[in-house]
Amino acid sequence: MSGRVLATEIVFPSFNPERKVFAEAGIEMIATGAGSTGEILDAAEKTDVDAILTATHISISEEVFEQIEGLQVVSSYGIGVDHIDLDSATKYGVPVTNVPDYSIEEVSSHAISLLLNCARSVSQYDKQVGDGGWDWETQRPLRRLRGQTLGVVAFGKIPRRLVEKLDGFSFDVVSYDPDVSESKMAEYGVEKVCFDELLSRSDLITSHVPLNEESYHMFDIDAFKTMKDDAIFVNTSRGQVIDESALYKALEEDEIACAGVDVMENEPPDGSPLVDQQNIIITPHAAWYSEQSMEELQRKAAEEIVKVLQGEAPRYLVNTELTKDTTVDV
């Protein structure tokens, strides 16, 4: 077979995993380093493009689906696809794929690391010692973790693995996820609750929600006011699920005790007052990363394209409305 894949942003040290997959299938890969929709269209205009391989930094808008004739698939690195106009993709009959299972171990472990770091004030103690101090009382009061309530916002693959890993801590675990049944949560020893009850009951809260219209800024001023004033809040999902001005206010006014975030509304967070806040830990969108997960992500994203170009059904079709018999209605 033959075909051409347009790779947009260059976000990994190399494209070796993708090139190997494509070479074995006789597919040419063109790495553009495109940083905007316009650059994608300019690159596509110079060559026939059958597929796009993209990360989350560029909007794949209706313009892309409309102007690139013969586009057969868009494959997204990672889990989130909020940067892709799925309605337009479906309208033009273009399958969109993602890789929803590549970093379950990494993200669940990273969320736990942030929770425990906040709960034991590890970063604050380390900074104090680095500044010449040696005083355990500066972080009083710290509470025993056993028996505390852990609130898990969303209950997909990653939070389920997180709950399994935390089993030995003897937390009381509650979760809010309208799409997961009470019986499924019960299999993991988790109690299903509404969002407000989770906020008000939990000592520690970890967010794993996808970004959509319902979850945008779901953690707003009211949400943080509903939390306990000694609550710990962690987010490893999408930065936009948090109203950062509300989080800053909650931390500044001691409405919650501490936060740990791996994602920000704008990345990098230039000018964000959260960066200088003392009771927050910020990591640079690194929760997904290990050498193994990075290779798996690149390989699987490429494999999805090969499947579609070979006339096979992809493993991870996002716009599931599409079938083999879908006709394009424009």
C-alpha positions as MATLAB code, in Angstrom:
seq = 'MSGRVLATEIVFPSFNPERKVFAEAGIEMIATGAGSTGEILDAAEKTDVDAILTATHISISEEVFEQIEGLQVVSSYGIGVDHIDLDSATKYGVPVTNVPDYSIEEVSSHAISLLLNCARSVSQYDKQVGDGGWDWETQRPLRRLRGQTLGVVAFGKIPRRLVEKLDGFSFDVVSYDPDVSESKMAEYGVEKVCFDELLSRSDLITSHVPLNEESYHMFDIDAFKTMKDDAIFVNTSRGQVIDESALYKALEEDEIACAGVDVMENEPPDGSPLVDQQNIIITPHAAWYSEQSMEELQRKAAEEIVKVLQGEAPRYLVNTELTKDTTVDV';
ca = [
       0.000    0.000    0.000;
       1.015    3.653   -0.118;
      -0.040    6.865    1.529;
       1.228   10.088    3.057;
       0.965   11.139    6.669;
       1.391   14.749    7.717;
       2.826   15.012   11.246;
       2.248   18.411   12.803;
       3.962   19.523   16.039;
       7.344   18.062   16.863;
       6.880   17.148   20.527;
       9.081   14.068   20.933;
      12.854   13.583   20.697;
      12.383   11.636   17.462;
       9.779   10.147   15.160;
      11.526    6.771   15.105;
       8.591    4.694   16.464;
       6.184    6.207   13.928;
       8.599    5.946   11.012;
       9.165    2.265   11.745;
       5.411    1.551   11.751;
       4.847    3.538    8.560;
       7.872    2.105    6.746;
       6.657   -1.439    7.315;
       3.328   -0.459    5.730;
       4.869    1.445    2.817;
       3.570    4.808    4.040;
       5.497    8.062    3.727;
       5.655   10.356    6.751;
       6.149   14.113    6.363;
       7.152   15.908    9.574;
       6.289   19.587    9.206;
       6.633   21.057   12.668;
       3.458   22.981   11.866;
       2.439   25.284   14.696;
      -0.914   26.499   13.415;
      -3.899   25.489   11.327;
      -2.615   27.695    8.513;
       0.743   25.926    8.468;
      -1.017   22.561    8.305;
      -3.019   23.713    5.282;
       0.091   25.162    3.624;
       1.963   21.869    4.070;
      -0.982   19.834    2.834;
      -1.270   22.025   -0.256;
       2.218   21.008   -1.346;
       1.548   17.265   -1.321;
      -1.318   14.799   -1.305;
      -2.152   14.027    2.323;
      -4.074   10.948    3.403;
      -3.721   11.329    7.171;
      -2.786   13.806    9.891;
      -0.881   12.882   13.034;
      -1.244   15.611   15.631;
      -0.684   16.495   19.268;
      -2.916   18.747   21.376;
      -1.345   22.131   20.678;
      -2.993   22.893   17.317;
      -6.686   23.225   16.578;
      -7.840   20.805   13.887;
     -10.829   22.866   12.772;
     -13.516   22.472   10.146;
     -11.256   24.335    7.765;
      -8.837   21.401    7.797;
     -11.511   18.838    6.977;
     -13.028   21.079    4.345;
      -9.843   22.001    2.491;
      -7.763   18.815    2.596;
      -9.404   16.633   -0.020;
      -8.930   12.905    0.408;
      -8.166   13.129    4.123;
      -8.908    9.679    5.508;
      -7.997    9.861    9.199;
      -6.763   12.182   11.950;
      -4.822   10.444   14.702;
      -4.215   12.295   17.948;
      -1.342   11.627   20.301;
      -2.868   11.050   23.710;
      -6.279   10.732   25.286;
      -7.857   14.150   24.877;
      -9.347   15.242   21.558;
     -10.799   18.597   22.604;
      -8.488   20.276   20.052;
     -10.242   18.495   17.155;
     -13.605   19.564   15.735;
     -15.271   16.167   15.999;
     -18.567   17.351   14.519;
     -16.757   18.527   11.389;
     -14.718   15.337   11.192;
     -17.912   13.308   11.275;
     -19.587   15.645    8.794;
     -16.787   15.031    6.292;
     -16.581   11.317    7.069;
     -13.096   11.428    8.602;
     -12.368    9.025   11.470;
     -10.632   10.557   14.468;
      -8.571    8.270   16.694;
      -6.749    8.676   19.984;
      -4.656    6.528   22.330;
      -6.658    6.198   25.547;
      -4.583    3.528   27.282;
      -0.915    4.456   26.917;
      -0.198    6.171   30.253;
      -2.546    4.628   32.789;
       0.364    3.603   35.017;
       2.166    6.916   34.693;
      -0.749    9.316   35.270;
      -2.162    7.335   38.174;
       1.281    7.245   39.816;
       1.842   10.952   39.191;
      -1.506   11.867   40.731;
      -0.634    9.780   43.778;
       2.760   11.506   43.971;
       1.085   14.909   44.024;
      -1.455   13.789   46.623;
       1.207   12.395   48.954;
       3.554   15.325   48.405;
       0.800   17.735   49.396;
      -0.381   15.586   52.299;
       3.120   15.338   53.794;
       4.385   18.803   52.723;
       7.430   17.205   51.102;
       8.213   20.081   48.734;
       7.724   22.705   51.450;
      10.034   20.857   53.853;
      12.631   20.441   51.115;
      12.585   24.146   50.287;
      12.878   25.050   53.966;
      15.955   22.860   54.399;
      17.429   24.253   51.171;
      16.992   27.738   52.611;
      18.918   26.741   55.726;
      16.032   25.769   57.986;
      15.421   22.615   60.009;
      11.990   22.838   61.654;
       9.318   20.143   61.403;
       6.721   22.437   63.002;
       6.532   24.802   60.028;
       4.074   22.479   58.285;
       1.765   21.824   61.220;
      -0.803   20.415   61.243;
      -0.277   17.283   59.149;
      -2.874   14.551   59.510;
      -2.642   10.787   59.372;
      -3.787    9.561   55.952;
      -5.438    6.368   57.117;
      -9.204    6.736   57.270;
      -9.373    9.984   55.305;
     -11.854   10.364   52.453;
     -10.499   10.401   48.930;
     -12.736   11.958   46.286;
     -12.153   10.807   42.703;
     -13.706   13.010   40.025;
     -14.413   10.718   37.037;
     -13.896    6.973   37.230;
     -12.304    5.781   34.013;
      -9.198    3.638   33.492;
      -6.701    5.980   35.170;
      -8.639    6.682   38.401;
      -9.536    2.985   38.711;
      -5.827    2.130   38.623;
      -5.145    4.920   41.114;
      -7.691    3.454   43.526;
      -6.102    0.027   43.183;
      -2.656    1.426   43.955;
      -3.927    3.301   47.015;
      -5.686    0.292   48.515;
      -3.173   -0.060   51.338;
      -3.842    3.445   52.638;
      -7.338    2.457   53.846;
      -9.025    5.543   52.432;
     -12.773    5.879   52.267;
     -13.162    6.446   48.534;
     -16.046    8.286   46.878;
     -16.406    9.154   43.211;
     -18.477   11.378   40.971;
     -19.017   10.149   37.418;
     -22.486   10.249   35.855;
     -21.383    7.753   33.186;
     -20.260    4.999   35.572;
     -22.754    2.887   37.484;
     -22.935    2.494   41.232;
     -22.339   -1.248   40.849;
     -19.165   -0.746   38.791;
     -17.751    1.628   41.401;
     -18.674   -0.830   44.133;
     -16.415   -3.424   42.469;
     -13.512   -1.156   43.450;
     -14.852   -0.429   46.930;
     -15.905    3.057   45.855;
     -19.109    4.887   46.789;
     -20.894    6.785   44.021;
     -21.884   10.327   45.064;
     -22.952   13.595   43.451;
     -20.368   16.282   42.730;
     -21.247   18.572   45.644;
     -21.198   15.688   48.123;
     -17.766   14.636   46.894;
     -16.464   18.176   47.354;
     -17.877   18.590   50.841;
     -16.896   15.131   52.182;
     -13.426   14.634   50.730;
     -10.132   15.330   52.450;
      -8.238   14.686   49.254;
      -9.636   15.267   45.748;
      -8.137   14.090   42.465;
      -9.563   15.132   39.094;
      -9.470   12.942   35.986;
     -12.280   14.405   33.877;
     -12.027   14.882   30.103;
     -12.412   18.439   28.865;
     -15.799   19.209   27.341;
     -18.561   21.794   27.686;
     -19.746   20.275   30.971;
     -16.311   20.076   32.600;
     -14.928   23.466   31.530;
     -14.204   25.408   34.751;
     -16.151   22.879   36.820;
     -13.735   23.697   39.632;
     -14.816   27.307   40.129;
     -15.221   29.579   43.138;
     -18.286   27.712   44.357;
     -16.537   24.351   44.046;
     -13.536   25.449   46.096;
     -15.788   27.055   48.719;
     -17.637   23.739   49.051;
     -14.388   21.886   49.807;
     -13.071   21.551   53.346;
     -10.655   24.299   54.339;
      -7.964   21.668   54.892;
      -8.665   19.804   51.645;
      -5.974   18.814   49.166;
      -6.824   19.164   45.468;
      -4.953   17.507   42.578;
      -5.547   17.770   38.828;
      -3.828   15.654   36.164;
      -6.561   15.857   33.520;
      -6.903   19.158   31.615;
      -5.985   22.630   32.827;
      -9.210   24.156   31.588;
     -11.353   22.194   34.041;
     -10.061   24.626   36.684;
     -10.879   28.321   36.905;
      -7.339   29.315   37.863;
      -8.377   32.657   39.331;
     -10.714   30.736   41.637;
      -7.956   28.292   42.598;
      -5.576   31.157   43.338;
      -8.201   32.808   45.554;
      -8.887   29.512   47.354;
      -5.187   29.019   48.109;
      -4.538   32.661   48.988;
      -7.495   32.829   51.386;
      -6.930   29.359   52.892;
     -10.196   27.969   51.544;
      -8.218   24.789   50.782;
      -4.880   23.647   52.182;
      -2.844   22.709   49.136;
      -3.054   21.890   45.436;
      -0.996   19.834   43.018;
      -1.473   20.350   39.281;
       0.233   18.902   36.233;
      -1.748   20.898   33.677;
      -2.540   24.591   33.294;
      -5.029   26.642   31.312;
      -2.123   28.096   29.341;
       1.073   26.124   28.919;
       3.631   27.277   29.795;
       1.820   29.348   32.451;
       3.529   32.665   31.748;
       2.351   35.306   34.184;
       0.139   32.991   36.225;
       0.160   34.007   39.915;
      -0.157   30.312   40.812;
       3.505   29.799   39.923;
       4.626   31.907   42.890;
       2.051   30.508   45.310;
       3.612   28.651   48.253;
       0.924   26.006   48.821;
       0.802   24.564   45.314;
       2.956   22.057   43.459;
       3.114   22.470   39.674;
       4.661   19.966   37.286;
       5.069   20.698   33.540;
       2.407   18.425   31.978;
       4.641   15.463   32.746;
       2.180   12.982   34.284;
       1.903   10.991   31.043;
       5.637   10.540   30.654;
       7.924    7.569   30.954;
      10.223    6.298   28.214;
       7.924    3.293   27.838;
       4.699    5.311   27.641;
       6.194    7.726   25.118;
       7.216    4.921   22.772;
       3.829    3.245   23.198;
       1.999    6.498   22.455;
       3.926    7.209   19.280;
       3.632    3.634   18.025;
      -0.084    3.271   18.715;
      -0.964    6.640   17.173;
       0.821    5.548   13.998;
      -0.782    2.107   14.033;
      -4.235    3.687   14.024;
      -3.413    5.474   10.778;
      -2.106    2.288    9.183;
      -5.273    0.431   10.096;
      -7.516    3.037    8.480;
      -5.391    3.391    5.329;
      -5.428   -0.402    4.991;
      -9.217   -0.385    5.145;
      -9.418   -1.809    8.661;
     -11.394   -0.469   11.604;
      -9.238    1.504   14.063;
      -8.954    0.285   17.650;
      -9.674    3.681   19.178;
     -12.299    5.430   17.057;
     -13.497    8.587   18.807;
     -16.322    9.724   16.515;
     -18.056    6.377   16.732;
     -20.966    7.623   14.617;
     -18.870    6.741   11.589;
     -19.126    3.329    9.992;
     -17.782    1.814    6.797;
     -20.925    2.923    5.035;
     -20.790    6.519    6.214;
     -21.387    8.961    3.383;
     -20.029   12.461    3.436;
     -22.760   15.086    3.693;
     -21.379   18.567    3.059;
];
